[in-house]
Amino acid sequence: MPHTGIDILTHLLLALYPAAAFFFIEVASRYANIKQSSKLVTQGFVSLAFAIAYIVVIDALGLAIALLIFAPLLFIHARNVRAKEYAKQSG
């Protein structure tokens, strides 16, 4: 792995920031009683925002790629949850 000027502690902190944001969104959505599909879409957009910030500002490409892979998975899961919620409501 090429050295990009990011030490191991900074790399760990950069990995923890999105996790903390996902945790905050989870707690806030439960407290505010927000639908699960909306929560997942919000987490997907946060994942994309962190990935773009990591590419543009910090040049942490490895973490950005992981977040870019994770965002579409969150969107697909939100679509599936929304379909299940719709099926449950329509009976």
N, C-alpha and C positions, 0 to 999 in steps of 0.2 A: 504494500500500500504506500503510495507516495506521500511524503510529508508535506502538509499544507500549512504548517504553522499553528495547528490546533493541538494543544496538549491533551492528555487523557482526562484531566479534571474538567476542562472546558467541553470536551466531547461528551462526557457524562451529563453535564449540566444542559447541554444542547438537546440531549435525548430526554431529559426530565421535563423540560419546559412544555412540550406538547402533551406529555402525560398529565402534567398538572392542569393544563387547560382542559383536557378531556374530563378529568376528575371534577373540576369546577363546573363544567357544563352539566355533568351528570347530577351533581348535588343541586345545582340551581334549577334544573328541569324537574327534579323530584319535588323540590320545595314549592315551585310555581305550578306544579301539576300540568306540565307540558307533555303533549303526546310523544311517544317514543320515536315515531318516524321523524318528527321535527327535530328532536334532539340529535338523531343520527345524521341528518342533513347538516345541522349546525356543526357537528364534529367533523364532518367531511370538508366543509368550507374552512374550518380552522386548520385542518391538516394541509389543505392546499396553500393556505396563507403562510404557514410555517415553512412549507417546502419552498415556496417562492422566496421568502425572506432568507432562508438558508442558502439558496443558490445565488441570489443577488448580493446580499450584504456580507455573508460570512464565508462563502465558498466551501460549505460543508456538503459536498455532493452526495456522499454515501447516505447521510441522514435524510437528505432531501429526496433521494430516490425511494427510500423506504416509506416516507410520508406520501409521496406521489403514488406509490402502489397501494397504500392503505386507504386513500381518499375514495377511489372508485368502489372499493369493497364496502365502505360505509354507505355510499349512495345506493348500491345494489341491495344491501341489507335493509336500508330505509324503504326502498320500493317494495320489497317482500313483506316487511312489517305493515306497510300501508295497505297492501292487498289483503293481508290477514285481518286488519282492522275493518276494512270495508266489507269483507265476507262475513265477519262476526256481526256487524251492524245490520246488514241486509238479511241475515238469517238464512 
